[in-house]
C-alpha cells in the first residue's frame, strides 16, 4: 500500500510538472512559429514592393488591366485582386515644382499664382488592390484631379494643396522638374490573427526610385 501510494503521488507530481511546462513552452513555441512566418512574409513583401517599384519606374503602366495582373501574380500567396483582397499596391510619381513648371502650366512663377512652387507634388497615383486597407504614408492627392490612367492635371499639382507630398524625405535633393517614383505595398494577414493570442497589423514596405 505504501509503495502504491508513493507511485500515485509521483505520477501526480509528474502530471503537474508536465502541465506547468506546457503553460510555459506552448506559448513560446507558438510565438516562435508566429515570428518565423511573419519574418518570411516580410521578406516576401519587401521583394514584391521593390519589384513593382522597379517596373513602375521603368514605365510599366499599371493602370492597364494586363499589367495589374502582373502585380496580382507577384503577390501569389497573398489573396489580392486588382480591386479587392488582403493587399494593396500604391504607386506614385512625384515631382519638384520649379518656375518653369509653373510657367508651362500658364501660371506666374510665384507662390500667389502657383501655390505649389518649390514643393514636391504628386503627378500620378495608381492604386491596385484593396485601397481601403491603407492610406499612403506619403499623402493622398485629391481624386478629383486624377484621371483614369492615374495622371494628375497640371492645374491640380500646381495649385491644389493635397498634391504636396508631406512624407517625402528632405534628404533626397531634387532639382526642379525632376521626378521620383514611390512604390508602397501593404498586406494584411488575417490567418495570423489567432483570437486573443496574437493580433497582426499586417506588413508594409515602401521604396523610392
N, C-alpha and C positions, 0 to 999 in steps of 0.2 A: 504493500500500500504506500509505503514511504517513497519507494523508487518511482511508482506510478505517479504519485503526486508531484515529485520533483520533475519528472518528464513533462507533465502537463504545464507546470509553471514555466519550464524552459521554452516549450512551444509557444506559450502565450507571450513570453518576452520577445521571442524571435518575430512573432507577428507584429507586435507593437513597434519593434525596431524597423521592420520592413515598411510599415505604414509611414513612419516618420521619414524614412529615406525617400519614399515616393513623394511625400509632400515637398521635399527639397529638390530632388533630382528631376521629377517630371516637368515642373515649370522651367528648369534650366534647359532641359532637352528641347522642349517646345520653343523656348526663346532662341536657342541656337538654330533650330530649323527656320524659324521666322526671319532671323537676321540673315541667314545664308541665302534664303530665297530673295529677300529684299536687296541684298548686295548684288546678286546675279542680275536681277531685273534693272537695277540702277545702271549697271554697266551697259545693258542692252539699250535702255532708253537714251543714254548718253550717245551711243553709237548711232542710233536711229536719228536723233536730233542733228548730229554732226553731218550725217549723210544727206538728210533733207536740206540742210542749210547749204551744203556744197552744191547740190543740184540747183537750188533756187538762185544762188549767187552766179551760177554759170548760165542762167537764163531759162531754166525749165519753167514753163507756165503752169503753175498748179491750180489755176482757175479752170483748166480743161479737165473734163471727166477722166480721160485716159491717163493723164498724169497724176490725178488724185488717186487712181487705182494703184499707182506705184507706191504712194505713201501707205496705203492700206496694206499692200504686200510687205512693205518694210516692217510694219508693225504686226506681222504674223505672230500669234501667241497672245496678243492683246486684242480683245474684241473691239474693233473700230470699223466704222463705215464712213463714207465721205461726209455724212451729216449727223452721225449719232455714234453711240458706243461708249467705251470706257476710256477714250483718249481723245486728244486734240492736238493739232499742229497749228501754230500761229506764225505766219511768215510775213515779215515786214521789210519794206525798203525805206530807208531814211536818207535825208539829205540836209546839208548845211546851207541855209539860205543866205546869199550874199546880194550885193547891189544889182548884179547882172540878172539874177533870178527874179528880183522884183521888177526890173525894167522889162524883162521878157514877158512878164505877166501883165504888163500895161500899168504898172504902179510906180510911183516915185520911190526912190531908194531911201526912204526914211521911215521911222517907226510909226508915224502917224498914218501914212498911206499904206505901208507894208508892215503890219504889226509883228510878223514873224521874222523880220530881218535879224540876221545873226543868230537865229535859233536852229537847232536840229529838228526837222519836221518829218512826219510820215508822208511818203509819196505813193505808197502802195501797201495794202493789207489784204492778205488771203488767209482764211481760216478753213481748215479741213478737219472734220470730226465733230465731236460734241462740244460746241463752243460754250455751252452753259457750264462746263466743268471748270473753266479757268478764264480769268481776265488777265491780259498781258501784263507782265511786270514792267513793261516799258510805256504803258499808256494805251488808251483806246481812242482812236480817231472817230470823229463824228460820222456815223454811217451815211448820213445824207449826202456826203461828198464822195462816197466810194462807189465806183461803177461795178458792173457785173464781173469784169476781169480783175477787180481789185485795185485798179489805178485810182488815184485821187486827183481831182482837178486842181489847177494852179490857183484858182480862186480860193479853194479850200486850204491848201497847205501854206499859202502866203498870208491869209487873213484870219483863219479860224484858230482860236486858242487851243482847241483839243488836238490839233495836229502837232503840237510841240511834244517832244519826247523827253519827259522828265526823268525817265530812268536811264537815259543814255549816259555811259561813263564819260566824265570830263577828261579822263586820261587819254582818250582816243582823239587826238587832234586831227580835225578835218579841215580841208580848205573849202571855201565857198563853191557850191555846185558839186562837190564830191558826195558820192552815195556810199552807204554801207548796207549790209543785208543781215537781218536778225532772224534767227530760227529759234523757236521755242516749242517744246514738246512736253506734254503732261499726260500721265496715265494713272488712273485710279486703280486700286487693287482690291475689289470687293471680296475676293476669295481669301484675303488675309485679315479681314475684319472678323476675328474669332470671338464674337459676343463681348464679354467684359474682359477677356484675357488680353487681347490686343486690339487697337484701333489704328488703321493705316491711313495716312493722309495723302497717299499717292506719291508719284515720283515726277519731279520736274527737272528739266535741263534746258539750257539756252546757250547759243553761240552767236558771235558777231563776226561777219566776214567783210 
